[in-house]
Amino acid sequence: MQKLVEIVAELEAEFPGRHFTLDGHLVGSIGEVMAAYYYGIELYRASAEIHDGEIEGRKVQIKISQHVTATCCKECIRKWHKM
């Protein structure tokens, strides 16, 4: 994920005025696999209706959003956003 963010920053620096946003499908898929990895969620097939997976017998939906301050951790917030 970090490499994708770096590539976007490079493209936007190279082409001022153009925005290279990561699209919703890519971001959503990354969110699903991150949630599965960190929380032990068993994912259903891609694009399953209503729920994305389950953990301990409970069905779950996984949501992730992209925002100007979206990062993986507090260290990255300080590094990328000077916060």
C-alpha positions as CSV (number, residue, x, y, z in Angstrom):
1,M,0.0,0.0,0.0
2,Q,2.8,2.4,0.9
3,K,4.4,1.9,-2.6
4,L,1.1,2.8,-4.2
5,V,0.8,6.0,-2.1
6,E,4.4,6.9,-3.1
7,I,3.7,6.3,-6.8
8,V,0.6,8.6,-6.6
9,A,2.7,11.3,-5.0
10,E,5.4,11.0,-7.7
11,L,2.8,11.2,-10.5
12,E,1.1,14.2,-8.9
13,A,4.5,15.9,-8.6
14,E,5.4,15.1,-12.2
15,F,2.1,16.3,-13.5
16,P,0.9,19.3,-11.5
17,G,-2.9,19.8,-11.5
18,R,-3.6,16.1,-12.2
19,H,-5.0,13.8,-9.5
20,F,-4.1,10.1,-9.4
21,T,-6.5,8.7,-6.8
22,L,-6.6,5.1,-5.9
23,D,-10.0,3.9,-7.1
24,G,-12.6,2.5,-4.8
25,H,-12.4,-1.1,-5.9
26,L,-8.7,-1.3,-5.3
27,V,-8.9,0.5,-2.0
28,G,-11.8,-1.8,-0.9
29,S,-10.0,-5.0,-1.8
30,I,-6.9,-3.8,0.1
31,G,-9.1,-3.0,3.1
32,E,-10.6,-6.5,3.0
33,V,-7.3,-8.3,2.9
34,M,-5.9,-6.0,5.6
35,A,-8.9,-6.7,7.8
36,A,-8.5,-10.5,7.1
37,Y,-4.8,-10.4,8.0
38,Y,-5.1,-8.2,11.2
39,Y,-8.3,-9.6,12.6
40,G,-8.4,-13.1,11.4
41,I,-11.5,-12.7,9.2
42,E,-12.3,-15.5,6.8
43,L,-13.1,-13.7,3.5
44,Y,-15.9,-14.8,1.2
45,R,-15.4,-14.8,-2.5
46,A,-14.8,-11.4,-4.1
47,S,-17.9,-9.2,-4.5
48,A,-20.1,-11.4,-2.3
49,E,-23.5,-9.8,-1.6
50,I,-24.0,-8.0,1.7
51,H,-21.1,-9.5,3.8
52,D,-17.4,-9.8,3.0
53,G,-16.5,-12.5,5.4
54,E,-16.9,-13.9,8.9
55,I,-15.1,-14.3,12.2
56,E,-16.1,-16.6,15.1
57,G,-19.4,-17.3,13.3
58,R,-20.3,-13.7,12.9
59,K,-20.8,-12.2,9.4
60,V,-19.0,-8.9,8.8
61,Q,-18.9,-6.1,6.3
62,I,-15.6,-4.5,5.7
63,K,-15.4,-0.8,4.8
64,I,-12.4,1.4,4.1
65,S,-12.3,4.9,2.9
66,Q,-9.6,7.1,1.4
67,H,-9.1,10.5,2.9
68,V,-6.3,13.1,2.7
69,T,-5.1,11.9,6.1
70,A,-5.6,8.2,5.6
71,T,-2.5,6.2,6.6
72,C,-1.7,2.9,8.0
73,C,-0.4,4.1,11.4
74,K,0.4,7.2,13.5
75,E,4.0,7.1,12.4
76,C,2.9,7.5,8.7
77,I,0.6,10.4,9.7
78,R,3.6,12.2,11.2
79,K,5.8,11.3,8.2
80,W,3.3,12.1,5.3
81,H,1.1,14.8,6.9
82,K,3.4,16.4,9.4
83,M,0.8,15.9,12.2
